[in-house]
Amino acid sequence: MIHFFDDFLRQIPELRFYIYLFFPRMVLDVKMMVFCNDITFTYGYSILFYGYLTKRFYLVTKSFFPER
């Protein structure tokens, strides 16, 4: 679970590109999180990160495709 984001980003390289594009500050936090040994903190932070990522993606897609 500690190296979850390393494996996850290695499987999806274009997602890594989008994260570098949209969240330059959060990439540093994720890199710090990988070195964190507290598994519960890492797990909670990954949940927060997923929530932030999906919300950001939803807002971006909504701006590209506005409802009629």
Beta strands, then each sheet from edge to edge (+ up, - down):
end
